[in-house]
């Protein structure tokens, strides 16, 4: 199984979108089991496992260009998942109570068009960036283009694309609380 993940990630990095979707679909169930076990071992409710899974998949997506294709993928994935679980445990030392007034409308809207809502939110966030950084984030994060493809399209070196992406994501995290 883990060899398949490695081959799928290599194909995904070469621009195969179907391989990337297949990889994420294959990783999610394994990450759920891994996250549940970690959380239960820490004395926590396994219900938070989905948060760990989603944060791990997001981190894998954002940092996929940093993985070394000459190495197996699984240890890299498990390390990221472990760090995300530890982050969740640290953050949730105390639980905050949040009122749920109006939650039904929010959930109904989210169920109706989840991809459209996510795209609209991401689009609003990315629109706050400067021109070059916005172009890089849109290409790499929203369109799924590789760093190499983005560099060629924007007439930038791969290193410059990575630096612009890092700075843009850092700016977005600072501006949007995370």
C-alpha positions as CSV (number, residue, x, y, z in Angstrom):
1,X,0.0,0.0,0.0
2,X,2.7,2.5,1.0
3,X,4.6,1.8,-2.2
4,X,1.5,2.6,-4.2
5,X,1.2,5.9,-2.3
6,X,4.8,6.7,-3.3
7,X,4.2,6.0,-7.0
8,X,1.0,8.0,-6.9
9,X,2.7,11.0,-5.4
10,X,5.5,10.8,-7.9
11,X,2.9,10.8,-10.7
12,X,1.1,13.7,-9.0
13,X,4.2,15.8,-8.8
14,X,4.7,15.1,-12.6
15,X,1.3,16.7,-13.2
16,X,-1.1,13.7,-13.1
17,X,-4.2,15.1,-11.4
18,X,-6.0,11.7,-11.4
19,X,-3.1,10.2,-9.5
20,X,-3.2,13.0,-7.0
21,X,-6.9,12.6,-6.3
22,X,-6.4,8.8,-6.0
23,X,-3.6,9.4,-3.5
24,X,-5.7,11.7,-1.3
25,X,-8.6,9.3,-1.4
26,X,-6.3,6.4,-0.4
27,X,-4.6,8.4,2.4
28,X,-7.7,9.7,4.1
29,X,-8.9,6.4,5.6
30,X,-5.4,5.5,6.8
31,X,-5.0,8.9,8.3
32,X,-8.3,8.6,10.2
33,X,-7.2,5.3,11.8
34,X,-3.8,6.8,12.7
35,X,-5.3,10.0,14.1
36,X,-7.9,8.1,16.2
37,X,-5.3,5.9,17.7
38,X,-3.1,8.9,18.6
39,X,-5.9,10.8,20.1
40,X,-7.3,7.8,22.1
41,X,-3.7,7.1,23.4
42,X,-3.5,10.7,24.6
43,X,-6.8,10.3,26.5
44,X,-8.8,12.3,24.0
45,X,-12.0,11.8,22.1
46,X,-11.5,10.1,18.8
47,X,-14.1,12.6,17.3
48,X,-11.3,15.1,16.7
49,X,-9.6,12.7,14.3
50,X,-11.3,14.3,11.3
51,X,-9.7,17.7,12.2
52,X,-6.3,16.0,12.2
53,X,-7.0,14.3,8.9
54,X,-8.1,17.5,7.2
55,X,-5.1,19.5,8.5
56,X,-2.7,16.7,7.4
57,X,-4.2,16.6,3.9
58,X,-4.0,20.4,3.6
59,X,-0.4,20.4,4.8
60,X,0.5,17.6,2.3
61,X,-1.1,19.6,-0.4
62,X,0.7,22.8,0.4
63,X,4.1,21.2,1.0
64,X,4.0,18.5,-1.6
65,X,6.8,20.0,-3.5
66,X,9.1,19.6,-0.5
67,X,8.8,15.8,-0.5
68,X,11.9,14.0,-1.9
69,X,10.6,11.6,-4.6
70,X,13.7,9.4,-3.9
71,X,12.3,8.5,-0.5
72,X,9.1,6.6,0.6
73,X,6.1,8.8,1.1
74,X,4.6,7.0,4.1
75,X,7.1,8.2,6.8
76,X,6.7,11.8,5.6
77,X,2.9,11.5,5.8
78,X,3.0,9.9,9.2
79,X,5.3,12.6,10.6
80,X,3.1,15.4,9.3
81,X,0.0,13.6,10.8
82,X,1.7,13.1,14.1
83,X,2.7,16.8,14.2
84,X,-0.9,17.9,13.4
85,X,-2.3,15.6,16.1
86,X,0.1,17.1,18.6
87,X,-0.8,20.6,17.5
88,X,-4.5,19.8,18.0
89,X,-3.8,18.4,21.5
90,X,-1.8,21.6,22.4
91,X,-4.5,23.9,21.1
92,X,-7.4,22.2,22.7
93,X,-6.1,22.1,26.3
94,X,-9.3,24.0,27.0
95,X,-12.4,23.9,25.0
96,X,-14.2,27.1,24.1
97,X,-18.0,27.2,24.1
98,X,-19.5,28.6,20.9
99,X,-23.1,29.6,20.5
100,X,-24.9,27.8,17.7
101,X,-27.6,30.3,16.9
102,X,-28.0,30.4,13.1
103,X,-26.1,27.2,12.6
104,X,-28.9,25.5,10.6
105,X,-28.7,28.2,7.9
106,X,-24.9,28.0,7.7
107,X,-25.0,24.2,7.4
108,X,-27.8,24.3,4.8
109,X,-25.8,26.7,2.7
110,X,-22.6,24.6,3.1
111,X,-24.4,21.4,2.1
112,X,-26.0,23.0,-0.9
113,X,-22.7,24.2,-2.5
114,X,-19.7,23.2,-0.4
115,X,-17.2,23.6,-3.3
116,X,-18.6,26.9,-4.4
117,X,-18.5,28.3,-0.8
118,X,-14.9,27.1,-0.3
119,X,-13.8,28.6,-3.6
120,X,-15.5,31.9,-2.8
121,X,-13.8,32.1,0.6
122,X,-10.4,31.1,-0.8
123,X,-10.9,33.6,-3.6
124,X,-11.6,36.4,-1.2
125,X,-8.6,35.6,0.9
126,X,-6.3,35.4,-2.2
127,X,-7.6,38.7,-3.5
128,X,-6.0,40.5,-0.6
129,X,-2.5,39.5,-1.9
130,X,-0.3,41.6,-4.3
131,X,-0.3,40.7,-8.0
132,X,2.7,38.3,-8.2
133,X,1.9,36.6,-4.9
134,X,-1.8,36.3,-5.9
135,X,-0.9,34.7,-9.2
136,X,1.4,32.2,-7.6
137,X,-1.1,31.2,-4.9
138,X,-3.9,30.9,-7.5
139,X,-1.8,28.7,-9.7
140,X,-0.3,26.4,-7.1
141,X,-2.9,26.2,-4.4
142,X,-6.2,26.8,-6.2
143,X,-5.5,25.4,-9.6
144,X,-3.1,22.7,-8.5
145,X,-0.3,23.6,-10.9
146,X,3.2,22.5,-10.0
147,X,5.9,24.9,-9.0
148,X,7.7,24.2,-12.3
149,X,4.5,24.9,-14.4
150,X,3.8,28.1,-12.4
151,X,7.4,29.3,-12.9
152,X,7.2,28.7,-16.6
153,X,3.8,30.4,-16.9
154,X,4.9,33.5,-14.8
155,X,8.5,33.7,-16.1
156,X,9.9,33.0,-12.7
157,X,12.5,30.5,-11.4
158,X,11.2,27.6,-9.3
159,X,13.0,29.0,-6.4
160,X,11.3,32.4,-6.8
161,X,7.9,30.7,-7.1
162,X,8.6,28.8,-3.8
163,X,9.7,32.0,-2.0
164,X,6.7,33.9,-3.3
165,X,4.3,31.1,-2.3
166,X,5.9,30.9,1.2
167,X,5.6,34.6,1.7
168,X,2.1,34.7,0.4
169,X,0.9,31.9,2.6
170,X,2.6,33.4,5.6
171,X,0.8,36.7,4.8
172,X,-2.5,34.9,4.5
173,X,-2.0,33.1,7.7
174,X,-1.2,36.3,9.6
175,X,-4.1,38.2,8.0
176,X,-6.7,35.5,8.5
177,X,-5.7,34.1,11.9
178,X,-3.8,31.0,11.3
